[in-house]
Amino acid sequence: MNEVAEPVATGVITGGWSYIWAAYGVTWAALLLFLGRALLLSRAPDPEPE
């Protein structure tokens, strides 16, 4: 009866950094695409009515 129980958890989250960096990259890519599209549309001349 002198058995010591294995520790269940240390309270520290390990792993998962690849998901965080992927989300960070997707966020910046989306922001850059949005800003690039907004700049292109704002510089495009309006078609002249006939």
Phi and psi restraints in degrees (range 20) as a CNS / XPLOR table:
assign (resid 1 and name C) (resid 2 and name N)
       (resid 2 and name CA) (resid 2 and name C) 1.0 -98.1 20.0 2
assign (resid 2 and name N) (resid 2 and name CA)
       (resid 2 and name C) (resid 3 and name N) 1.0 28.4 20.0 2
assign (resid 2 and name C) (resid 3 and name N)
       (resid 3 and name CA) (resid 3 and name C) 1.0 -77.7 20.0 2
assign (resid 3 and name N) (resid 3 and name CA)
       (resid 3 and name C) (resid 4 and name N) 1.0 138.3 20.0 2
assign (resid 3 and name C) (resid 4 and name N)
       (resid 4 and name CA) (resid 4 and name C) 1.0 -100.1 20.0 2
assign (resid 4 and name N) (resid 4 and name CA)
       (resid 4 and name C) (resid 5 and name N) 1.0 130.9 20.0 2
assign (resid 4 and name C) (resid 5 and name N)
       (resid 5 and name CA) (resid 5 and name C) 1.0 -72.4 20.0 2
assign (resid 5 and name N) (resid 5 and name CA)
       (resid 5 and name C) (resid 6 and name N) 1.0 144.4 20.0 2
assign (resid 5 and name C) (resid 6 and name N)
       (resid 6 and name CA) (resid 6 and name C) 1.0 -69.1 20.0 2
assign (resid 6 and name N) (resid 6 and name CA)
       (resid 6 and name C) (resid 7 and name N) 1.0 142.7 20.0 2
assign (resid 6 and name C) (resid 7 and name N)
       (resid 7 and name CA) (resid 7 and name C) 1.0 -66.5 20.0 2
assign (resid 7 and name N) (resid 7 and name CA)
       (resid 7 and name C) (resid 8 and name N) 1.0 135.1 20.0 2
assign (resid 7 and name C) (resid 8 and name N)
       (resid 8 and name CA) (resid 8 and name C) 1.0 -80.9 20.0 2
assign (resid 8 and name N) (resid 8 and name CA)
       (resid 8 and name C) (resid 9 and name N) 1.0 -49.3 20.0 2
assign (resid 8 and name C) (resid 9 and name N)
       (resid 9 and name CA) (resid 9 and name C) 1.0 -153.0 20.0 2
assign (resid 9 and name N) (resid 9 and name CA)
       (resid 9 and name C) (resid 10 and name N) 1.0 155.4 20.0 2
assign (resid 9 and name C) (resid 10 and name N)
       (resid 10 and name CA) (resid 10 and name C) 1.0 -97.1 20.0 2
assign (resid 10 and name N) (resid 10 and name CA)
       (resid 10 and name C) (resid 11 and name N) 1.0 -8.6 20.0 2
assign (resid 10 and name C) (resid 11 and name N)
       (resid 11 and name CA) (resid 11 and name C) 1.0 86.3 20.0 2
assign (resid 11 and name N) (resid 11 and name CA)
       (resid 11 and name C) (resid 12 and name N) 1.0 6.9 20.0 2
assign (resid 11 and name C) (resid 12 and name N)
       (resid 12 and name CA) (resid 12 and name C) 1.0 -115.7 20.0 2
assign (resid 12 and name N) (resid 12 and name CA)
       (resid 12 and name C) (resid 13 and name N) 1.0 129.5 20.0 2
assign (resid 12 and name C) (resid 13 and name N)
       (resid 13 and name CA) (resid 13 and name C) 1.0 -80.5 20.0 2
assign (resid 13 and name N) (resid 13 and name CA)
       (resid 13 and name C) (resid 14 and name N) 1.0 126.9 20.0 2
assign (resid 13 and name C) (resid 14 and name N)
       (resid 14 and name CA) (resid 14 and name C) 1.0 -118.3 20.0 2
assign (resid 14 and name N) (resid 14 and name CA)
       (resid 14 and name C) (resid 15 and name N) 1.0 148.8 20.0 2
assign (resid 14 and name C) (resid 15 and name N)
       (resid 15 and name CA) (resid 15 and name C) 1.0 79.2 20.0 2
assign (resid 15 and name N) (resid 15 and name CA)
       (resid 15 and name C) (resid 16 and name N) 1.0 178.8 20.0 2
assign (resid 15 and name C) (resid 16 and name N)
       (resid 16 and name CA) (resid 16 and name C) 1.0 89.3 20.0 2
assign (resid 16 and name N) (resid 16 and name CA)
       (resid 16 and name C) (resid 17 and name N) 1.0 0.7 20.0 2
assign (resid 16 and name C) (resid 17 and name N)
       (resid 17 and name CA) (resid 17 and name C) 1.0 -67.1 20.0 2
assign (resid 17 and name N) (resid 17 and name CA)
       (resid 17 and name C) (resid 18 and name N) 1.0 -27.5 20.0 2
assign (resid 17 and name C) (resid 18 and name N)
       (resid 18 and name CA) (resid 18 and name C) 1.0 -64.5 20.0 2
assign (resid 18 and name N) (resid 18 and name CA)
       (resid 18 and name C) (resid 19 and name N) 1.0 -36.1 20.0 2
assign (resid 18 and name C) (resid 19 and name N)
       (resid 19 and name CA) (resid 19 and name C) 1.0 -68.2 20.0 2
assign (resid 19 and name N) (resid 19 and name CA)
       (resid 19 and name C) (resid 20 and name N) 1.0 -38.3 20.0 2
assign (resid 19 and name C) (resid 20 and name N)
       (resid 20 and name CA) (resid 20 and name C) 1.0 -65.7 20.0 2
assign (resid 20 and name N) (resid 20 and name CA)
       (resid 20 and name C) (resid 21 and name N) 1.0 -46.5 20.0 2
assign (resid 20 and name C) (resid 21 and name N)
       (resid 21 and name CA) (resid 21 and name C) 1.0 -66.6 20.0 2
assign (resid 21 and name N) (resid 21 and name CA)
       (resid 21 and name C) (resid 22 and name N) 1.0 -34.7 20.0 2
assign (resid 21 and name C) (resid 22 and name N)
       (resid 22 and name CA) (resid 22 and name C) 1.0 -65.7 20.0 2
assign (resid 22 and name N) (resid 22 and name CA)
       (resid 22 and name C) (resid 23 and name N) 1.0 -44.1 20.0 2
assign (resid 22 and name C) (resid 23 and name N)
       (resid 23 and name CA) (resid 23 and name C) 1.0 -64.2 20.0 2
assign (resid 23 and name N) (resid 23 and name CA)
       (resid 23 and name C) (resid 24 and name N) 1.0 -39.3 20.0 2
assign (resid 23 and name C) (resid 24 and name N)
       (resid 24 and name CA) (resid 24 and name C) 1.0 -61.7 20.0 2
assign (resid 24 and name N) (resid 24 and name CA)
       (resid 24 and name C) (resid 25 and name N) 1.0 -45.3 20.0 2
assign (resid 24 and name C) (resid 25 and name N)
       (resid 25 and name CA) (resid 25 and name C) 1.0 -65.6 20.0 2
assign (resid 25 and name N) (resid 25 and name CA)
       (resid 25 and name C) (resid 26 and name N) 1.0 -42.4 20.0 2
assign (resid 25 and name C) (resid 26 and name N)
       (resid 26 and name CA) (resid 26 and name C) 1.0 -64.3 20.0 2
assign (resid 26 and name N) (resid 26 and name CA)
       (resid 26 and name C) (resid 27 and name N) 1.0 -39.7 20.0 2
assign (resid 26 and name C) (resid 27 and name N)
       (resid 27 and name CA) (resid 27 and name C) 1.0 -61.8 20.0 2
assign (resid 27 and name N) (resid 27 and name CA)
       (resid 27 and name C) (resid 28 and name N) 1.0 -48.7 20.0 2
assign (resid 27 and name C) (resid 28 and name N)
       (resid 28 and name CA) (resid 28 and name C) 1.0 -66.1 20.0 2
assign (resid 28 and name N) (resid 28 and name CA)
       (resid 28 and name C) (resid 29 and name N) 1.0 -38.1 20.0 2
assign (resid 28 and name C) (resid 29 and name N)
       (resid 29 and name CA) (resid 29 and name C) 1.0 -63.4 20.0 2
assign (resid 29 and name N) (resid 29 and name CA)
       (resid 29 and name C) (resid 30 and name N) 1.0 -42.4 20.0 2
assign (resid 29 and name C) (resid 30 and name N)
       (resid 30 and name CA) (resid 30 and name C) 1.0 -64.8 20.0 2
assign (resid 30 and name N) (resid 30 and name CA)
       (resid 30 and name C) (resid 31 and name N) 1.0 -41.8 20.0 2
assign (resid 30 and name C) (resid 31 and name N)
       (resid 31 and name CA) (resid 31 and name C) 1.0 -63.5 20.0 2
assign (resid 31 and name N) (resid 31 and name CA)
       (resid 31 and name C) (resid 32 and name N) 1.0 -42.7 20.0 2
assign (resid 31 and name C) (resid 32 and name N)
       (resid 32 and name CA) (resid 32 and name C) 1.0 -65.9 20.0 2
assign (resid 32 and name N) (resid 32 and name CA)
       (resid 32 and name C) (resid 33 and name N) 1.0 -40.9 20.0 2
assign (resid 32 and name C) (resid 33 and name N)
       (resid 33 and name CA) (resid 33 and name C) 1.0 -64.4 20.0 2
assign (resid 33 and name N) (resid 33 and name CA)
       (resid 33 and name C) (resid 34 and name N) 1.0 -42.1 20.0 2
assign (resid 33 and name C) (resid 34 and name N)
       (resid 34 and name CA) (resid 34 and name C) 1.0 -63.2 20.0 2
assign (resid 34 and name N) (resid 34 and name CA)
       (resid 34 and name C) (resid 35 and name N) 1.0 -46.2 20.0 2
assign (resid 34 and name C) (resid 35 and name N)
       (resid 35 and name CA) (resid 35 and name C) 1.0 -66.8 20.0 2
assign (resid 35 and name N) (resid 35 and name CA)
       (resid 35 and name C) (resid 36 and name N) 1.0 -39.4 20.0 2
assign (resid 35 and name C) (resid 36 and name N)
       (resid 36 and name CA) (resid 36 and name C) 1.0 -63.1 20.0 2
assign (resid 36 and name N) (resid 36 and name CA)
       (resid 36 and name C) (resid 37 and name N) 1.0 -42.4 20.0 2
assign (resid 36 and name C) (resid 37 and name N)
       (resid 37 and name CA) (resid 37 and name C) 1.0 -66.1 20.0 2
assign (resid 37 and name N) (resid 37 and name CA)
       (resid 37 and name C) (resid 38 and name N) 1.0 -40.4 20.0 2
assign (resid 37 and name C) (resid 38 and name N)
       (resid 38 and name CA) (resid 38 and name C) 1.0 -64.4 20.0 2
assign (resid 38 and name N) (resid 38 and name CA)
       (resid 38 and name C) (resid 39 and name N) 1.0 -40.0 20.0 2
assign (resid 38 and name C) (resid 39 and name N)
       (resid 39 and name CA) (resid 39 and name C) 1.0 -66.4 20.0 2
assign (resid 39 and name N) (resid 39 and name CA)
       (resid 39 and name C) (resid 40 and name N) 1.0 -42.3 20.0 2
assign (resid 39 and name C) (resid 40 and name N)
       (resid 40 and name CA) (resid 40 and name C) 1.0 -63.8 20.0 2
assign (resid 40 and name N) (resid 40 and name CA)
       (resid 40 and name C) (resid 41 and name N) 1.0 -41.4 20.0 2
assign (resid 40 and name C) (resid 41 and name N)
       (resid 41 and name CA) (resid 41 and name C) 1.0 -71.5 20.0 2
assign (resid 41 and name N) (resid 41 and name CA)
       (resid 41 and name C) (resid 42 and name N) 1.0 -31.2 20.0 2
assign (resid 41 and name C) (resid 42 and name N)
       (resid 42 and name CA) (resid 42 and name C) 1.0 -75.6 20.0 2
assign (resid 42 and name N) (resid 42 and name CA)
       (resid 42 and name C) (resid 43 and name N) 1.0 -24.8 20.0 2
assign (resid 42 and name C) (resid 43 and name N)
       (resid 43 and name CA) (resid 43 and name C) 1.0 -92.0 20.0 2
assign (resid 43 and name N) (resid 43 and name CA)
       (resid 43 and name C) (resid 44 and name N) 1.0 -12.5 20.0 2
assign (resid 43 and name C) (resid 44 and name N)
       (resid 44 and name CA) (resid 44 and name C) 1.0 -70.9 20.0 2
assign (resid 44 and name N) (resid 44 and name CA)
       (resid 44 and name C) (resid 45 and name N) 1.0 131.6 20.0 2
assign (resid 44 and name C) (resid 45 and name N)
       (resid 45 and name CA) (resid 45 and name C) 1.0 -70.6 20.0 2
assign (resid 45 and name N) (resid 45 and name CA)
       (resid 45 and name C) (resid 46 and name N) 1.0 145.5 20.0 2
assign (resid 45 and name C) (resid 46 and name N)
       (resid 46 and name CA) (resid 46 and name C) 1.0 -72.4 20.0 2
assign (resid 46 and name N) (resid 46 and name CA)
       (resid 46 and name C) (resid 47 and name N) 1.0 138.5 20.0 2
assign (resid 46 and name C) (resid 47 and name N)
       (resid 47 and name CA) (resid 47 and name C) 1.0 -66.3 20.0 2
assign (resid 47 and name N) (resid 47 and name CA)
       (resid 47 and name C) (resid 48 and name N) 1.0 138.5 20.0 2
assign (resid 47 and name C) (resid 48 and name N)
       (resid 48 and name CA) (resid 48 and name C) 1.0 -77.1 20.0 2
assign (resid 48 and name N) (resid 48 and name CA)
       (resid 48 and name C) (resid 49 and name N) 1.0 132.4 20.0 2
assign (resid 48 and name C) (resid 49 and name N)
       (resid 49 and name CA) (resid 49 and name C) 1.0 -71.9 20.0 2
assign (resid 49 and name N) (resid 49 and name CA)
       (resid 49 and name C) (resid 50 and name N) 1.0 145.6 20.0 2
